[in-house]
């Protein structure tokens, strides 16, 4: 009779344990389905917003949250099983749960940054003011910071003192810094480029002192790739930009036309009329900025010409468009000069002979 009572009690405990396990499993399943449905709706809702940071948040969170709920359910089931079997829970399980939580949080943040990066590179990506180089720098910096924070948190949860590790890391960083000064200089040079942004990918730049010109293709942590006009890639260490002047024609607001036109000395009486008409032409030209000092002035008595300085500032900055405007202006200047009966001067020399020189010439010609 006693054995029957024990069997009944054991059966009752087993049934209660089974009900608890099934309840936890059903609750986890319902919670997973509900959370999945809500996150899908939120992600679809925020896809219509102009921001890249909200819809990717819910998209990155969905699989991590599902896994977290599943692991939480398994943890509860494991606890119920140990309690039912009368086995004491291992004290190491609590730190293990913290470690899993930290890893899940890290996985979510890294996945979120990865999705944000991909969203900026989609063909249908929304307009944004941030350039790709700055985006890459920000995301890399955030990922490095997250990795360091996750590593230190894990070590602390595992009972490892991080104070000694930080001290050792400081000494190691000093040794590495002394051994890799050039590399660190390039890294800090890259940081300066990302902060100051003297140029962006696609800009046409020139390093005046180094005779390097071309288009920026890539801005990295250690070096920048510039594609030369002959399509040859030039890999420039980032430290070089801290000590070299960088010319960036891609950001110019105007181009300048500055030419000296030489007239014949016999056309002196036409100079005032010619310069005034060129002035009026420059003031009414649609491609020239009227707010700048556009001038046509008699500037000098040349060795064989009367020099007129013509200077103006077209607002067209691309090379082909600029050369088209320059061509048009020079043609018009020539037409104005010929219209007034003047002409361009050619290098000439006037030789004067005395009486003795003339006699010698006549004698030499016999």
C-alpha positions in Angstrom: 0.0 0.0 0.0 2.9 2.3 0.8 4.5 1.6 -2.6 1.2 2.4 -4.3 1.1 5.7 -2.5 4.7 6.5 -3.6 3.8 5.6 -7.2 0.8 7.8 -7.1 2.8 10.7 -5.6 5.5 10.2 -8.2 2.9 10.2 -11.0 1.4 13.3 -9.6 4.8 15.1 -9.5 5.6 13.9 -13.0 2.3 15.1 -14.3 2.8 18.5 -12.6 6.4 18.7 -14.1 5.0 17.8 -17.6 2.3 20.5 -17.3 4.9 23.1 -16.3 7.3 22.1 -19.2 4.4 22.1 -21.7 3.2 25.5 -20.4 6.6 27.0 -20.6 7.1 25.6 -24.2 3.7 26.8 -25.3 4.3 30.3 -23.7 7.6 30.6 -25.5 6.1 29.5 -28.8 3.3 32.0 -28.5 5.7 34.7 -27.5 7.9 34.0 -30.5 5.0 34.1 -32.9 3.6 37.3 -31.4 7.0 39.1 -31.3 7.8 38.0 -34.9 4.5 39.3 -36.2 4.9 42.6 -34.4 8.5 43.2 -35.5 7.6 42.4 -39.1 4.7 45.0 -39.0 7.0 47.6 -37.4 9.7 47.0 -39.9 7.2 47.4 -42.8 5.8 50.5 -41.2 9.2 52.3 -40.8 10.3 51.3 -44.3 8.3 54.3 -45.6 10.3 56.7 -43.5 13.3 58.6 -45.0 15.6 57.3 -42.2 18.0 54.3 -42.6 18.1 53.6 -38.9 14.6 52.6 -37.9 13.4 49.9 -40.3 16.8 48.2 -40.1 16.6 48.2 -36.3 13.5 45.9 -36.2 14.8 43.8 -39.1 18.1 43.2 -37.2 16.3 42.5 -33.9 13.9 39.9 -35.1 16.1 36.7 -35.4 18.1 37.7 -32.3 14.9 38.2 -30.2 13.5 34.9 -31.4 16.8 33.1 -30.4 16.8 34.9 -27.1 13.2 33.8 -26.3 14.1 30.2 -27.3 17.1 30.2 -25.1 15.2 31.7 -22.2 12.6 28.9 -22.5 15.3 26.2 -22.6 16.8 27.8 -19.5 13.5 27.6 -17.6 12.9 24.0 -18.7 16.4 23.1 -17.5 15.8 24.7 -14.2 12.4 22.8 -13.8 14.1 19.5 -14.8 16.9 20.0 -12.2 14.4 20.9 -9.5 12.2 17.9 -10.4 15.2 15.5 -10.2 16.4 17.1 -6.9 19.7 18.1 -8.4 21.2 21.3 -7.2 21.8 24.0 -9.9 25.4 24.6 -10.7 26.5 28.1 -9.5 28.3 28.6 -12.8 25.0 28.6 -14.7 24.2 32.2 -13.6 27.4 33.7 -15.1 26.8 31.5 -18.2 23.3 33.1 -18.6 24.9 36.6 -18.4 27.5 35.6 -21.0 24.8 34.4 -23.4 22.9 37.7 -22.8 25.9 39.8 -23.6 26.6 37.7 -26.7 23.1 38.1 -27.9 23.2 41.9 -27.4 26.5 42.1 -29.2 25.2 40.0 -32.1 22.1 42.2 -32.4 24.2 45.4 -32.5 26.7 44.1 -35.0 23.8 42.8 -37.2 22.1 46.2 -36.9 25.3 48.0 -38.1 25.7 45.6 -40.9 22.1 46.1 -42.1 22.4 49.9 -41.8 25.5 49.8 -44.0 23.7 47.6 -46.6 20.7 49.9 -46.6 22.9 52.9 -47.7 24.3 50.9 -50.7 20.9 49.6 -52.0 20.1 50.9 -55.5 16.8 52.3 -54.2 18.5 53.9 -51.2 16.9 57.0 -49.8 18.7 60.3 -50.2 21.2 61.1 -47.4 23.6 63.9 -46.7 26.3 61.6 -45.2 28.9 60.4 -47.7 30.0 56.8 -48.0 33.5 57.4 -46.6 32.2 59.0 -43.4 29.6 56.2 -43.1 32.2 53.5 -43.3 34.4 55.3 -40.7 31.5 55.7 -38.3 30.3 52.1 -38.6 33.9 50.7 -38.2 34.5 52.8 -35.2 31.2 51.7 -33.6 32.0 48.1 -34.3 35.5 48.3 -32.8 34.0 50.0 -29.7 31.3 47.4 -29.3 33.9 44.6 -29.7 36.1 46.0 -27.0 33.2 46.6 -24.6 31.8 43.1 -25.2 35.3 41.5 -24.6 35.8 43.4 -21.3 32.2 42.6 -20.1 32.7 38.9 -20.8 36.0 38.8 -19.0 34.5 40.5 -16.0 31.5 38.1 -15.9 34.0 35.2 -16.1 35.7 36.4 -13.0 38.8 37.7 -14.7 40.1 41.0 -13.4 40.3 43.6 -16.2 42.4 46.1 -14.2 45.6 44.1 -14.8 44.6 43.5 -18.4 44.2 47.2 -18.9 47.6 47.9 -17.4 49.2 45.3 -19.5 47.4 46.6 -22.5 48.7 50.1 -21.9 52.3 48.9 -21.8 51.7 46.8 -24.9 50.1 49.7 -26.7 53.2 51.8 -25.9 55.5 49.2 -27.3 53.4 48.7 -30.4 53.2 52.4 -30.9 56.9 52.8 -30.8 57.4 49.9 -33.2 54.7 51.0 -35.7 55.0 54.8 -35.7 54.4 55.0 -39.5 51.3 52.9 -39.4 49.9 54.9 -36.5 50.7 58.1 -38.3 48.7 56.8 -41.3 45.8 55.8 -39.1 45.7 59.2 -37.5 46.0 60.7 -40.9 43.0 58.7 -42.0 41.1 59.9 -38.9 41.9 63.5 -39.9 40.6 62.9 -43.4 37.3 61.5 -42.0 36.9 64.5 -39.7 38.0 67.4 -41.9 36.9 65.8 -45.2 39.1 67.9 -47.5 37.8 65.6 -50.3 35.3 62.9 -51.0 35.3 59.8 -53.2 35.0 60.9 -56.8 36.7 64.3 -56.3 39.5 65.4 -58.5 42.5 66.3 -56.3 46.1 67.2 -56.7 49.0 67.0 -54.2 51.0 70.0 -55.2 54.4 69.1 -53.7 54.3 65.5 -54.8 53.0 66.1 -58.4 50.1 63.6 -57.9 46.8 64.3 -59.6 43.7 62.3 -60.3 40.4 61.2 -58.9 39.8 59.8 -55.4 38.6 56.2 -55.6 38.9 54.9 -52.1 39.7 56.4 -48.6 40.9 53.7 -46.2 42.3 53.6 -42.7 45.9 53.5 -43.9 46.0 54.8 -47.4 44.0 56.6 -50.1 43.8 55.4 -53.7 43.9 58.1 -56.4 43.4 57.2 -60.0 45.6 59.3 -62.2 44.6 60.8 -65.5 46.4 58.0 -67.3 44.2 55.6 -65.3 47.2 54.5 -63.2 46.3 54.0 -59.5 48.4 55.8 -56.9 48.3 54.6 -53.3 49.0 57.6 -51.0 49.7 57.0 -47.3 47.2 59.0 -45.2 50.0 60.6 -43.1 51.1 62.5 -46.2 47.9 64.6 -46.3 48.9 66.1 -42.9 52.0 67.7 -44.3 51.1 68.4 -48.0 48.8 70.9 -49.5 45.9 69.3 -51.3 44.3 71.0 -54.3 40.6 70.1 -54.8 39.3 71.5 -58.1 36.0 69.6 -57.7 34.9 72.1 -55.1 35.7 75.2 -57.0 32.8 77.6 -57.4 34.2 79.4 -60.6 36.8 79.0 -63.2 38.9 81.9 -64.3 39.7 83.1 -67.9 42.6 85.4 -67.9 44.2 86.2 -71.3 46.3 89.1 -72.7 45.3 90.2 -76.2 48.0 92.1 -78.2 46.9 94.8 -80.7 49.1 96.5 -83.3 50.5 99.9 -82.4 48.7 101.5 -85.2 45.4 100.4 -83.6 45.9 102.6 -80.5 43.0 104.9 -81.4 40.6 101.9 -81.2 41.6 100.6 -77.8 38.9 102.4 -75.8 36.1 101.3 -78.0 37.3 97.7 -78.1 37.7 97.4 -74.3 34.3 99.0 -73.7 32.5 96.6 -76.0 34.3 93.6 -74.5 33.3 94.8 -71.1 29.6 95.0 -72.2 29.8 91.6 -73.7 31.3 90.0 -70.5 28.6 91.7 -68.3 25.8 90.2 -70.4 27.2 86.7 -70.9 24.9 84.1 -69.2 27.8 81.8 -68.2 29.8 84.6 -66.4 29.2 85.6 -62.8 28.3 89.4 -62.9 29.2 89.8 -59.2 32.9 89.1 -59.9 35.5 91.5 -61.3 35.1 90.9 -65.0 37.3 93.4 -66.8 38.8 94.3 -70.2 41.5 96.9 -69.8 44.5 98.3 -71.6 47.3 96.9 -69.4 50.7 97.5 -71.0 52.9 98.7 -73.9 54.4 95.5 -75.1 57.6 95.1 -77.1 55.6 94.7 -80.3 51.9 95.1 -79.2 49.4 97.0 -77.2 48.4 94.6 -74.4 44.7 94.3 -73.3 44.0 92.2 -70.2 40.7 90.3 -70.4 39.7 88.5 -67.2 36.3 86.9 -66.3 34.9 84.1 -64.1 32.5 81.6 -65.6 30.3 79.7 -63.2 30.7 76.5 -65.2 33.3 74.4 -63.4 33.5 71.1 -65.4 36.4 71.1 -67.8 34.4 70.5 -71.1 31.8 73.2 -70.3 34.6 75.6 -69.3 36.5 75.1 -72.5 33.3 75.6 -74.5 32.7 78.9 -72.8 36.4 79.9 -73.2 36.2 79.1 -76.9 33.1 81.2 -77.3 34.5 84.2 -75.5 37.8 84.2 -77.4 36.0 84.0 -80.7 33.8 86.9 -79.7 36.8 89.0 -78.7 38.4 88.4 -82.1 35.2 89.5 -83.8 35.0 92.7 -81.7 38.6 93.5 -82.6 38.1 93.0 -86.3 34.8 94.9 -86.2 36.6 98.1 -85.2 39.2 97.7 -87.9 42.0 96.5 -85.6 44.0 93.4 -85.7 46.3 91.2 -83.6 49.9 92.1 -83.4 52.7 89.8 -84.4 56.3 90.0 -83.1 58.1 92.5 -85.2 61.5 94.3 -85.2 62.4 97.7 -86.6 66.0 98.2 -87.7 67.4 101.7 -88.1 70.5 102.3 -90.3 72.9 105.2 -90.2 74.4 106.6 -93.4 77.6 104.5 -93.1 75.5 101.4 -92.6 73.5 102.1 -95.7 76.7 102.5 -97.7 78.1 99.2 -96.4 74.8 97.5 -97.4 74.9 98.9 -100.9 78.5 97.9 -101.2 77.8 94.4 -99.9 74.9 93.9 -102.4 77.2 94.4 -105.4 
